Amino acid sequence: MVLVEGPVGTGKSAVLNHAVAVAHELGFTVASGGANRTDQLRPFTTLATILKSCDDFRPVLTSLDEMVDDHLKLLDRLRIAMKRILATRRLVIAIDDFQMSDELTALIVHMLSVSFRG
């Protein structure tokens, strides 16, 4: 996991966009997008929206929307989907303006980063 932080207007989004472009060029599977304040109104909005940008996650997302209330099941399904992708290629999930994401997205990103560490 990489966190890019700094004051407003210092080019964080440009750095993230460049990293995403390089990941695409290198053949990584990429899911990317940004959070906004309205994401905080509904659990899982930020991550679901970003994962929809990636064909590899679309088959899983239909069932994930039904699991918003079962956080452990949701996390387990995401972990399984990510393991399938990682078995054959590298994966980048890029979230711009992460500080505006919903709480469930923040929790899931944290738990996934811990489970894939090492």
C-alpha positions as CSV (number, residue, x, y, z in Angstrom):
1,M,0.0,0.0,0.0
2,V,1.2,3.5,-0.9
3,L,-0.2,6.6,0.6
4,V,0.5,9.9,-1.1
5,E,-0.2,12.9,1.2
6,G,0.5,16.6,1.3
7,P,-1.0,20.0,1.2
8,V,-3.8,20.9,-1.2
9,G,-2.5,21.8,-4.7
10,T,0.9,20.0,-4.4
11,G,0.3,17.5,-7.2
12,K,-0.8,14.4,-5.3
13,S,-3.5,13.5,-7.9
14,A,-1.0,14.0,-10.7
15,V,1.4,11.6,-9.0
16,L,-1.3,9.1,-8.6
17,N,-2.5,9.4,-12.2
18,H,1.0,8.9,-13.4
19,A,1.4,5.8,-11.3
20,V,-1.9,4.4,-12.7
21,A,-0.7,5.1,-16.3
22,V,2.6,3.3,-15.7
23,A,0.8,0.4,-14.1
24,H,-1.5,0.1,-17.2
25,E,1.6,0.2,-19.4
26,L,3.3,-2.6,-17.4
27,G,0.2,-4.8,-17.8
28,F,-1.1,-4.5,-14.3
29,T,-4.8,-5.0,-13.6
30,V,-5.9,-1.5,-12.5
31,A,-9.0,-0.3,-10.7
32,S,-8.9,3.5,-10.1
33,G,-11.1,6.4,-9.3
34,G,-11.7,9.1,-6.7
35,A,-13.8,9.6,-3.6
36,N,-16.0,12.5,-2.9
37,R,-18.0,13.8,0.0
38,T,-21.2,12.2,-1.1
39,D,-19.6,8.8,-0.9
40,Q,-19.9,9.1,2.9
41,L,-23.6,8.9,2.7
42,R,-23.7,5.2,1.7
43,P,-21.4,2.4,2.9
44,F,-19.1,0.8,0.3
45,T,-19.8,3.5,-2.3
46,T,-16.2,4.5,-2.9
47,L,-14.7,1.1,-3.3
48,A,-17.6,-0.4,-5.3
49,T,-17.4,2.5,-7.8
50,I,-13.7,2.1,-8.2
51,L,-13.8,-1.6,-8.6
52,K,-16.5,-1.2,-11.3
53,S,-13.8,0.4,-13.4
54,C,-12.1,-2.9,-13.7
55,D,-13.5,-5.8,-15.7
56,D,-12.0,-8.4,-13.4
57,F,-14.1,-7.2,-10.4
58,R,-17.5,-6.8,-12.2
59,P,-18.7,-10.4,-11.9
60,V,-18.1,-10.2,-8.1
61,L,-19.7,-6.8,-7.6
62,T,-23.3,-7.9,-8.1
63,S,-23.2,-10.2,-5.1
64,L,-21.0,-7.7,-3.1
65,D,-23.8,-5.0,-3.1
66,E,-26.0,-7.5,-1.3
67,M,-23.4,-8.0,1.5
68,V,-22.9,-4.4,2.6
69,D,-24.4,-5.3,6.0
70,D,-22.1,-8.4,6.4
71,H,-18.7,-6.8,6.5
72,L,-16.8,-10.1,7.0
73,K,-18.5,-11.8,4.1
74,L,-17.9,-8.8,1.9
75,L,-14.2,-8.7,2.9
76,D,-13.8,-12.4,2.3
77,R,-15.4,-12.2,-1.2
78,L,-13.1,-9.2,-2.1
79,R,-10.0,-11.1,-0.8
80,I,-10.9,-14.2,-2.9
81,A,-11.4,-12.0,-6.0
82,M,-8.1,-10.3,-5.4
83,K,-6.3,-13.6,-4.9
84,R,-7.6,-14.8,-8.3
85,I,-6.3,-11.7,-10.0
86,L,-2.9,-11.9,-8.2
87,A,-2.4,-15.5,-9.1
88,T,-1.7,-14.4,-12.7
89,R,-0.8,-10.7,-12.6
90,R,-0.2,-7.6,-10.5
91,L,-3.0,-5.5,-9.2
92,V,-3.3,-1.7,-8.5
93,I,-6.3,-0.2,-6.7
94,A,-5.9,3.6,-6.7
95,I,-8.2,5.8,-4.7
96,D,-7.8,9.6,-5.1
97,D,-9.0,11.8,-2.3
98,F,-9.2,8.7,0.0
99,Q,-10.0,11.0,3.0
100,M,-13.5,11.5,1.5
101,S,-14.3,7.8,1.1
102,D,-17.0,6.2,3.2
103,E,-16.1,4.4,6.5
104,L,-16.8,0.9,5.1
105,T,-14.4,1.5,2.2
106,A,-11.7,2.7,4.6
107,L,-12.2,-0.3,6.9
108,I,-12.0,-2.8,4.0
109,V,-9.0,-1.1,2.5
110,H,-7.2,-1.3,5.8
111,M,-8.2,-4.9,6.4
112,L,-7.2,-6.0,2.9
113,S,-3.8,-4.2,3.2
114,V,-3.2,-6.1,6.4
115,S,-4.2,-9.5,4.9
116,F,-2.0,-9.1,1.8
117,R,1.0,-7.7,3.7
118,G,4.3,-9.6,3.5
